[in-house]
Amino acid sequence: MMSYGERLGGPAVSPIPVRRGPIMHGPAFAYVPSPQEPGLAQKLRQAGVTLLKVPLMLTFLYFFVCSLDVLSSAFQLAGGKVAGDIFKDNAILSNPVAGLVVGILVTVLVQSSSTSTSIIVSMVSSGLLEVSSAIPIIMGSNIGTSVTNTIVALMQAGDRTDFRRAFAGATVHDCFNWLSVLVLLPLEVATGYLYHVTRLVVASFNIRGGQDAPDLLKIITEPFTKLIIQLDKSVITSIAMGDESLRNHSLIRIWCHPDPMKAPTPMPRAEANISQTLGNATMEKCNHIFVDTVLPDLAVGLILLAGSLVLLCTCLILLVKTLNSLLKGQVAKVIQSIINTDFPTPFTWVTGYFAMVVGAAMTFVVQSSSVFTSAITPLIGLGVISIERAYPLTLGSNIGTTTTAILAALASPREKLSSAFQIALCHFFFNISGILLWYPVPCTRLPIRMAKALGKRTAKYRWFAVLYLLLCFLLMPSLVFGISMAGWWAMVGVGAPFAALLAFVVLINVLQSRSPRHLPKWLQTWDFLPRWMHSLQPLDHLITRVTLCCAKPEPRSPPLPPRVFLEELPPATPSPRLALPAHHNATRL
């Protein structure tokens, strides 16, 4: 009797299955013998290794958060005084579009929305800036703070699938902020609703000064970060408020005072070093690496920038590898089911709002939306957290960071309390308004679809992620800022045609995908345009040739089949990992 393999022209294979093997049912499968059961010693060894990975993972997470703190200090050293100079020109800040761009650029420069917000609060409370002029800057700082987790997503560019998910999870924050600003900034300019609502809230409550916002995360991270660098952030605020006497003062803190309320006024670094001989018993010299350096702030900032990026990349890579080894098999399935599962049917809609509460609470604990969103980005890349669940977590993180600002505003002096609290409330109501626009109705959750499209684009062209960062957070804001310096007429003359062209392109794209029959035949596709105007393929060829021109040519390997993402397959499609080639010689049952 001929076996099934012999009838197909292949080698003879016994049709009788091995006793211990599992039987797989389906259109295409092969018998695979099950591995030997591990012994007790091997199980104990695996359990011990797993237990050791948990503190190792927490260690990598700790240094990852510390690297974010040092990265913020590095940006402040490199561009803090520039940020102060930008804030100083009130004529520009009176333009709402210019104020928005200033908020983006300053927050990107100092890598901290809390720092830029504190500068705004100080300027408003001192009378240098009106509350109505500060609201667009607050909106811009909300956009600028989302650049950190986008940078973190770049560290997962090694694997296209992980990178696609991670970049989509990071940019959902960007898309939400940009869409909210595009709707709410014109509304605020036309009606001033944020200004009037927050003024009524401040006037209706008898608000008393409270305590400082809790430094829960800094209690853990400061013992390490204080050994590297300590900054005097009040210098940036003073420059923004027009105090030119601190122009030559270094941001690097040299003298640390045990009682901050009695600390002397800042002075140039040379005078600060001389003051040690004056016998000031209340002064103590700070203990960090750069306390006695003769390097300028820019050089120290660049050194810290390079070091913190190396530490961030290293910790992130090791953290992802540790998470990969821990979150696999049944453990990954359990965690995924817990995080991504909705509530029972009558209360399914509550799940997203519960995720917002969790995101707000976690952000309140760590006191930074950038830290929270950057920490969940690797989990999104690994597929542990879905993009649909990451979206409400991110929205809750936006709310959490505003509550911290409110507590900080409540700690202001009585004469500054009203304006500081009103600005903090503007930040809070801006995020609440954005959530009402882009979350309650499922069809309005455009940030999810936009982020997924960006993720697919970056998975195909990984250089697009860097281009996206440069365009959205540096080049385009700088261009708008330059045009705004020419006045309103220049902005309208350039912005109106660009906005009209953008609206036309979006409308045509929607019609092409949903009802192309309503368009002329030549407009049903963009093929009538030059290829470089509707495709990134020519630019990809150019970048590939430039990057590989100096590389040693490698032998060509046979082409691989195109990769298929599982979530893009129809529900009835079997997993491609179970499909076997036609020439497979295993016994088929």
MOTA-V334172 format. One record per residue. SS is DSSP state (a for helix, b for strand, c for the rest). OMEGA is omega in degrees with one decimal (* if undefined). D_LAST is the distance of its C-alpha to the last C-alpha in Angstrom with 2 decimals. Layout:
ss = (SS SS)
omega = (OMEGA OMEGA)
d_last = (D_LAST D_LAST)
//
This chain:
ss = (c c c a a a a c c c c c c c c c c c c c c c c c c c c c c c c c c c c c c c c a a a a a a a a a a a a a a a a a a a a a a a a a a a a a a a a a a a a a a a a a a a a a a a a a c a a a a c c a a a a a a a a a a a a a a a c c a a a a a a a a a a a a a c c c c c a a a a a a a a a a a a a a c c a a a a a a a a c c c c c a a a a a a a a a a a a a a a a a a a a a a a a a a a a a a a a c a a a a a a a a a a a a c c c c c c c c c c c c c a a a a a a a a a a a c c b c c a a a a a a a c c c a a a c c c c c b c c b b b c c a a a c c c c c c a a a a a a a a a a c c c c b b b c c c c c c c c c c c a a a a a a a a a a a a a a a a a a a a a a a a a a a a a a c c c a a a a a a a a a a a c c c c a a a c c a a a a a a a a a a a a a a a a a c c a a a a a a a a a a a a a c c c c c a a a a a a a a a a a a a a a a a a a a a a a a c c c a a a a a a a a a a a a a a a a a a a a a a a a a c c c a a a c a a a a a a a a a a a a a a a c c a a a a a a a a a a a a a a a a a a a a a a c c c a a a a a a a a a a a a a a a a a a a a a a a a a a a c a a a c c a a a c c c c c c c a a a a c c a a a a a a a a a a a a c c c c c c c c c c c c c c c c c a a a c c c c c c c c c c c c c c c c c c c c c)
omega = (-177.4 176.9 179.9 179.9 179.9 179.0 178.1 178.9 -178.6 178.7 -178.6 178.1 -179.0 179.9 -177.5 -179.1 175.8 -168.6 -170.9 -173.7 174.4 179.4 -179.5 178.8 179.8 -177.3 -178.0 -179.3 177.5 177.8 177.1 179.5 179.6 -177.9 178.3 177.2 179.7 178.9 -178.3 -179.3 179.0 177.8 178.9 179.0 178.5 178.3 178.4 178.1 178.7 178.5 177.8 -178.6 -178.3 176.2 176.5 178.1 178.2 177.2 177.6 179.0 179.2 -179.5 174.9 178.2 177.3 179.7 175.5 178.4 179.0 177.2 176.8 178.0 179.6 178.1 179.2 176.6 -176.6 -174.6 -176.4 -179.8 174.7 177.2 176.7 177.5 179.4 -179.1 -170.9 -174.7 -177.0 179.4 178.6 -176.5 176.9 174.5 -174.8 179.2 177.3 176.9 176.5 -178.5 177.7 177.3 178.4 -174.8 -178.4 179.6 174.9 -179.5 -176.9 177.2 -180.0 176.5 178.6 178.3 179.9 178.2 178.7 175.9 -179.9 180.0 -179.8 -179.9 179.2 -177.3 178.8 177.8 180.0 -175.7 177.4 179.1 -179.3 177.6 -177.9 -176.4 176.5 178.4 176.4 177.2 178.6 178.2 176.6 177.1 -175.3 -177.6 -178.7 -179.1 -174.6 -178.6 174.6 175.1 179.3 179.9 179.4 -177.8 178.4 -177.0 -178.2 179.8 -173.7 -178.6 177.8 -179.2 178.7 -179.5 -177.2 -179.1 176.1 179.2 179.1 -174.8 175.3 174.8 178.3 -176.6 178.6 -177.7 -179.4 179.9 179.0 -179.8 -178.7 179.1 -169.7 179.0 174.9 178.4 178.6 178.8 -177.0 -172.9 -175.7 -172.8 178.4 -179.7 -176.2 -179.5 -178.8 177.8 176.7 179.7 -179.8 -178.0 -175.1 -179.5 174.8 -172.3 177.8 -179.9 -179.3 -179.1 175.4 175.1 -175.2 179.0 -174.3 -178.7 -177.1 175.7 -178.3 -172.3 -174.7 177.1 178.6 -175.7 178.6 177.0 -178.4 -176.5 171.6 -174.7 172.2 -173.3 179.3 178.8 179.8 179.6 -178.7 177.7 178.5 -179.5 172.1 179.3 -176.9 179.9 -179.5 -178.0 -177.5 -179.6 -179.7 175.0 -178.3 -178.7 179.1 -178.4 178.1 -176.3 -179.6 178.5 -175.7 -178.2 -178.5 -177.2 179.2 178.4 -179.1 178.8 177.5 -173.5 179.7 178.9 179.4 178.1 179.3 -173.8 177.5 -177.6 -178.4 176.0 178.3 -171.9 -177.1 -177.6 175.2 179.7 -179.3 -177.2 173.9 -169.1 -171.5 -176.3 -177.9 -176.5 175.8 -179.6 174.9 -177.3 -178.7 179.8 178.2 178.5 178.8 177.3 179.7 178.5 179.0 -179.0 -178.6 177.4 176.4 179.3 -179.8 -179.7 -178.4 -178.8 -178.6 179.1 179.3 178.7 178.9 178.9 178.7 177.3 178.6 -178.9 178.8 -175.0 177.7 179.1 -175.9 179.7 179.5 -179.8 -180.0 -178.5 178.4 -178.9 180.0 -174.4 -170.4 -178.6 177.8 174.6 179.0 -165.8 -177.3 -174.5 -179.1 -176.7 -177.8 -172.0 -178.5 -179.3 174.0 176.1 176.5 178.6 177.9 178.9 178.9 -179.7 179.9 178.3 176.3 179.8 -176.6 174.6 -179.5 175.1 179.6 180.0 -177.8 -178.5 177.1 -179.7 -179.9 -179.7 176.3 178.3 175.6 179.0 179.0 -179.7 179.2 177.6 179.8 179.6 177.9 177.3 179.6 -178.0 177.3 175.3 178.6 177.7 175.7 176.9 175.8 178.0 -178.1 -179.3 177.2 177.7 175.2 178.1 177.9 177.6 178.0 178.8 179.1 178.7 -179.6 173.8 -173.8 -177.4 179.5 -169.4 -173.6 -177.9 179.5 -179.7 179.3 178.4 178.2 177.6 176.1 176.9 -178.3 -176.8 175.1 179.5 176.3 178.7 177.4 178.0 178.7 179.2 -164.7 177.4 -168.1 -180.0 -175.5 -177.4 178.9 -179.0 -178.9 -180.0 179.3 -179.4 178.5 -179.6 177.4 177.7 176.9 178.4 177.8 179.9 -178.8 175.0 179.0 178.6 -173.5 176.9 -179.3 179.6 178.2 177.6 178.5 179.3 -178.2 -177.1 -171.7 -172.4 -178.8 -172.0 -178.0 175.1 179.1 178.3 179.2 179.1 178.2 178.3 -177.8 178.6 178.2 176.2 -175.5 -175.6 177.9 179.7 179.0 -178.7 179.4 -173.6 -176.9 176.9 179.6 179.3 178.7 178.5 179.3 178.3 178.7 -179.0 179.1 179.2 -179.6 178.4 178.8 179.8 178.5 -176.7 -172.6 179.5 -178.0 -178.0 179.1 -179.8 171.5 -174.7 -177.8 -178.0 -179.8 171.5 178.1 -175.3 -179.7 177.6 171.8 -172.7 -176.5 -179.7 -179.6 178.1 176.5 -176.3 177.8 177.8 177.9 177.0 -179.7 -179.4 179.2 179.4 -179.9 -176.6 -177.6 -175.7 -178.9 -178.1 179.1 -178.7 -179.8 178.0 -178.5 175.6 179.5 -177.4 178.1 176.6 -179.4 -177.9 -179.0 176.3 -172.3 -176.0 179.1 179.8 172.8 -176.7 -176.5 -176.5 177.6 -179.1 -180.0 180.0 179.6 -178.4 -178.7 174.9 -174.6 -175.1 -178.1 -171.5 -179.1 179.2 177.7 -176.6 *)
d_last = (16.32 14.73 11.47 9.14 11.14 14.35 13.99 13.83 16.83 15.56 16.08 14.63 11.83 11.25 8.08 9.49 8.92 12.36 14.35 15.57 12.71 11.86 8.61 8.72 8.42 9.59 9.96 9.37 8.28 8.01 8.43 12.24 14.36 16.95 20.53 23.26 25.27 28.64 31.70 34.75 36.75 34.11 33.80 37.60 37.77 35.30 37.30 40.53 39.37 38.28 41.68 43.46 41.71 43.23 46.88 45.94 44.50 47.69 49.81 48.16 48.58 52.25 53.04 51.14 53.47 56.47 55.63 55.70 59.17 60.43 59.00 61.08 64.17 63.62 63.52 66.64 68.48 67.52 68.19 69.84 73.34 72.08 70.50 73.86 75.64 73.25 73.98 77.72 78.24 78.75 79.56 75.99 74.49 76.34 73.96 70.80 68.46 70.06 69.81 66.08 65.60 67.86 65.71 62.57 64.22 65.97 62.90 60.88 63.78 64.12 60.42 61.56 62.17 64.21 66.61 67.11 67.49 70.10 72.05 72.01 73.15 75.98 77.16 77.15 78.93 81.58 82.27 81.09 78.27 78.04 75.19 74.38 74.15 71.93 69.22 67.67 67.68 65.74 63.15 62.93 62.48 59.55 57.88 58.87 57.40 53.84 53.98 53.18 49.61 49.00 50.17 47.88 44.87 45.70 44.87 41.14 41.10 38.97 35.66 35.52 33.40 35.61 38.67 37.81 37.51 40.52 42.77 41.94 42.72 45.97 47.19 46.69 49.93 51.64 50.60 51.86 55.17 55.76 55.03 57.25 60.06 59.85 60.44 62.65 64.98 66.45 66.66 68.53 70.88 71.65 72.05 72.14 70.06 68.85 72.43 73.87 71.18 71.41 75.21 75.26 72.96 75.17 78.32 77.11 76.22 78.68 76.59 77.79 76.84 73.96 72.36 70.44 66.72 64.95 63.86 60.84 58.73 61.73 62.65 59.51 59.48 63.24 63.80 61.65 62.54 66.27 66.23 65.12 67.20 69.40 70.65 73.59 71.97 75.28 76.42 74.02 75.30 78.91 78.48 76.91 79.96 82.34 83.53 84.25 85.64 82.09 81.13 81.44 80.05 76.80 73.83 73.22 74.73 77.12 78.97 77.24 79.43 78.72 80.07 78.71 81.42 84.14 82.47 84.80 84.29 82.15 83.96 83.19 81.48 84.64 86.71 84.04 84.17 87.99 87.91 86.68 90.21 91.75 90.91 88.83 87.73 85.19 83.15 80.32 78.65 74.97 72.50 69.92 69.15 71.12 74.17 76.52 74.92 77.14 74.33 74.51 72.16 70.17 69.47 68.44 66.23 64.44 63.97 62.53 60.37 58.77 58.41 56.99 54.41 53.31 53.11 51.29 48.66 48.20 47.93 45.55 43.19 43.27 42.95 39.86 38.24 39.20 37.89 34.59 34.21 35.38 33.62 29.99 27.10 28.11 31.78 31.38 29.50 32.27 35.05 33.57 33.21 36.80 38.40 36.65 36.34 38.90 41.09 40.28 40.63 44.40 45.16 42.58 45.45 47.01 44.26 45.60 49.15 48.21 46.62 49.96 51.83 49.63 50.18 53.92 54.22 52.40 54.53 57.63 56.74 56.17 58.93 57.17 54.74 53.99 52.93 50.70 48.96 48.63 47.08 44.32 43.57 41.33 39.41 38.92 37.70 35.12 33.87 35.20 37.72 36.89 39.49 40.07 41.02 42.95 45.17 46.93 47.16 49.01 51.26 52.13 52.90 55.41 57.08 57.14 58.96 61.62 62.35 63.10 65.49 67.16 67.81 69.18 71.44 72.73 73.97 76.23 80.03 81.55 83.05 79.67 77.54 77.67 76.56 73.97 72.42 72.46 70.58 67.94 67.58 67.21 64.17 62.77 63.38 62.01 58.60 58.77 59.57 56.66 54.26 55.71 55.16 51.62 49.75 50.48 49.12 45.49 46.29 49.06 46.88 47.32 47.30 43.57 42.76 45.28 43.95 40.35 41.68 43.61 40.59 38.51 41.52 42.02 38.36 38.78 42.36 43.01 46.68 47.06 47.18 50.36 51.83 51.18 52.99 55.94 56.31 55.98 57.89 60.36 61.03 61.02 63.02 65.48 65.93 66.59 68.94 70.88 71.24 72.35 75.25 76.65 77.03 75.70 76.45 74.42 71.45 71.67 72.17 69.08 66.89 67.35 66.10 63.17 62.20 62.56 60.36 57.68 57.74 57.49 54.45 52.65 53.51 52.28 48.98 48.41 49.30 47.13 44.03 44.79 47.07 47.72 49.32 52.37 53.05 54.63 52.23 53.43 52.89 49.32 48.18 50.05 49.59 53.30 54.12 53.95 50.52 51.83 53.05 49.68 47.16 46.97 45.34 48.69 49.80 46.50 47.02 50.57 49.68 46.90 49.38 52.05 49.87 48.32 51.49 52.43 48.97 47.91 45.43 41.98 39.73 37.47 33.79 31.13 30.88 28.29 26.47 28.46 27.92 26.77 28.21 25.90 28.70 29.34 25.95 25.82 24.54 21.44 20.38 17.44 18.73 19.08 18.30 14.58 14.46 13.50 15.50 14.54 15.30 13.03 12.24 9.60 6.47 3.78 0.00)
//
